[in-house]
């Protein structure tokens, strides 16, 4: 029985790799984003009336779209998340706000972060600090903007005021929010690593194997703001590890199942320095610890701690599937209706061809032409015509 189920799942995975699914999922993604974006625009008049109420409404509006992204990654793409760490630390994830410092190994790290956030029920309360280019991704950028994600210009003179303002605004939310920050600034690659290693050698910094040398200014600014009276009591050190290779967006769309092992460690803000210079050093030391953790992981094939399993996973999976089904129906209904109409029009068009051939091929020579000839030659006597003509008319 188990072998039959496995064979069936294998065939389903093979069907996912058909090229037809990529444009279908892309179309549903864009349609969903446009619908959610329009709803968020319609909610904008609430902003001057009550920012708190607008934020609650915007949170509920964006949730179905973010959940669709989670479905694409976890259910369609087969991205299985396994969380590791101290149970005391992980029990606090989702229950207290904080700053999540995450490594950046590939191009699906946002999808991985959303999937992790859904596991811990913080999908709409986790705000990402991302590069400004994401603002121009169709649909995604509009929703991230309406959800008050922070877009960095990568110019400190422009980014610092934004971060300060965002931390002040975080205290005015009607619910506690958290932030996710990629201190490396961009995803890991050999080319960028080579450049960062040159910088590390010039500054006398330790070299990292699995991470890029972090950019510390954003981290220092966030940490200082958190220590100056915000409601963010914790820093969460999050590490992604991919035992079967780092997947891409294309492999997710093709349904090539894989796993990501995530290590989470909580660090109280009381243990974090208070000066900018000390925070820069602390950030470098933090990434040295993160790199050592990954080195040990790839040597042993696992994290040196127990797996953490949350209850209610089946309920979350069902909700994710139902949400995706609704969006597929909503997005595909208009083009399906149009395709059906065109198919019916084509059917009647194709049906009219043999009917037309019959009318013009049978009735026209036998009736129309005969009457035309009779009328035309009626003034003349049949005796005046050749015998063959008379026999044809008769």
C-alpha positions, -999 to 999 in steps of 0.1 A, spaced: 0 0 0 28 24 9 46 17 -23 15 25 -43 11 58 -25 47 66 -31 44 58 -68 13 80 -71 31 109 -54 60 105 -77 37 107 -107 21 138 -93 55 154 -88 63 146 -124 31 163 -136 41 194 -116 72 197 -138 51 202 -170 58 236 -185 21 245 -185 20 250 -147 45 278 -145 24 303 -164 -7 292 -147 8 298 -112 23 330 -124 -11 342 -137 -28 333 -104 -1 350 -85 -5 383 -105 -43 381 -104 -42 375 -66 -18 404 -61 -39 428 -82 -71 419 -63 -54 422 -29 -38 455 -40 -71 470 -51 -87 460 -18 -58 477 1 -61 508 -20 -99 509 -12 -89 507 25 -66 537 23 -93 562 33 -93 546 67 -57 558 73 -65 594 83 -95 583 103 -77 556 124 -42 543 116 -47 515 141 -79 503 125 -64 506 90 -35 484 100 -58 457 113 -78 458 81 -47 458 59 -33 429 79 -65 408 72 -65 418 35 -29 408 29 -31 375 48 -47 355 19 -20 366 -5 8 358 18 -8 325 26 -9 318 -12 29 323 -13 33 299 16 12 273 -3 34 278 -35 65 271 -14 54 245 11 26 226 -7 33 229 -44 70 233 -42 74 207 -15 96 229 8 95 209 41 105 230 71 121 214 101 128 237 131 156 230 156 166 248 188 161 250 225 124 245 234 125 274 259 136 297 231 112 284 205 82 286 228 87 324 227 87 326 189 54 341 179 45 350 214 69 379 219 80 404 192 117 407 182 143 412 155 150 381 134 186 380 120 186 355 91 213 342 68 207 348 31 219 316 12 195 317 -19 167 334 -37 138 317 -19 147 331 16 117 354 17 94 324 8 112 304 35 107 332 60 70 335 52 66 297 56 83 298 90 62 328 100 30 309 91 42 279 113 44 303 142 13 323 135 32 356 127 26 357 90 11 392 90 29 406 120 64 400 107 78 429 87 107 424 64 135 448 58 144 443 21 161 459 -8 142 486 -27 142 466 -60 115 443 -45 92 473 -45 90 470 -83 81 433 -85 45 433 -99 20 427 -72 44 417 -45 60 451 -42 26 468 -39 14 445 -12 47 447 7 44 485 6 8 485 18 19 461 46 45 487 56 76 467 49 108 487 49 126 492 15 163 501 18 181 523 -8 214 509 4 225 544 11 229 549 48 221 586 47 187 577 32 181 544 51 188 555 87 159 580 89 136 553 75 146 528 101 143 552 130 108 562 118 98 525 114 109 517 150 89 546 163 58 535 143 62 499 156 51 512 191 18 525 176 6 492 161 -25 477 176 -6 444 179 31 435 185 51 433 154 85 418 146 112 425 119 133 402 98 167 415 87 193 400 63 225 416 75 245 402 45 226 426 22 223 402 -7 222 364 -12 253 343 -9 273 337 -41 309 329 -48 314 362 -67 301 384 -39 319 363 -13 352 369 -30 346 407 -29 336 406 8 366 384 17 389 411 2 372 436 24 375 414 55 412 409 49 417 447 45 399 453 78 414 423 97 381 406 101 377 368 103 368 351 70 335 333 67 328 301 47 290 300 44 281 336 50 290 370 35 307 395 58 277 414 73 269 450 68 266 462 104 250 496 101 214 484 97 219 459 126 234 486 149 206 511 141 179 485 147 195 473 180 199 508 193 163 516 185 151 485 202 171 493 234 157 529 234 122 519 246 106 499 218 85 468 226 110 444 210 126 425 239 144 399 220 168 391 191 162 358 173 192 343 155 178 322 126 200 300 105 188 283 72 205 250 62 197 230 31 208 194 34 199 186 -3 212 218 -19 198 253 -21 166 254 -42 157 281 -66 124 297 -75 122 276 -106 127 244 -87 99 255 -64 76 261 -93 85 227 -107 75 210 -75 109 195 -68 105 187 -31 133 196 -7 140 204 30 152 233 49 165 229 85 161 260 105 180 267 138 165 293 161 182 309 191 168 336 213 191 364 226 176 388 252 182 425 244 199 428 278 228 408 265 233 431 235 257 461 237 244 497 238 270 516 218 273 517 180 310 506 180 303 477 203 273 467 182 294 466 150 318 441 167 288 422 182 273 418 147 306 404 133 309 380 163 273 369 158 280 360 122 312 341 132 290 320 155 264 315 127 292 304 103 306 280 129 271 266 134 268 259 97 302 244 95 293 219 122 260 212 106 275 203 72 301 181 89 276 162 110 245 165 87 223 179 115 221 205 142 232 195 177 197 199 192 163 183 191 137 191 164 108 213 175 73 203 164 43 226 167 8 214 171 -19 222 146 2 216 114 -26 196 98 -51 225 103 -26 249 89 -21 227 58 -58 224 52 -63 262 55 -35 267 31 -50 243 5 -84 259 8 -70 294 4 -51 283 -27 -82 266 -42 -103 297 -37 -76 319 -55 -73 294 -84 -111 295 -88 -113 333 -86 -83 339 -109 -91 312 -135 -129 316 -138 -128 346 -162 -103 331 -186 -120 297 -184 -153 314 -193 -137 333 -222 -120 301 -234 -154 283 -233 -171 311 -253 -143 310 -279 -145 272 -281 -183 274 -286 -178 301 -312 -152 280 -329 -175 250 -328 -203 269 -346 -178 283 -370 -164 248 -378 -200 234 -380 -209 262 -405 -182 251 -429 -197 217 -439 -232 233 -439 -219 260 -462 -202 235 -484 -235 216 -487 -255 247 -495 -232 261 -520 -220 228 -533 -253 210 -537 -282 235 -537 -265 262 -557 -257 241 -588 -289 221 -586 -313 249 -579 -298 284 -581 -278 279 -613 -306 261 -631 -331 288 -623 -305 315 -634 -299 298 -667 -336 292 -673 -345 329 -666 -316 341 -687 -324 320 -718 -362 321 -714 -367 345 -743 -350 320 -766 -364 288 -779 -349 255 -768 -345 247 -805 -321 276 -809 -297 260 -783 -272 232 -787 -286 198 -777 -262 195 -747 -274 228 -733 -310 218 -736 -303 185 -718 -284 204 -691 -313 228 -684 -339 201 -686 
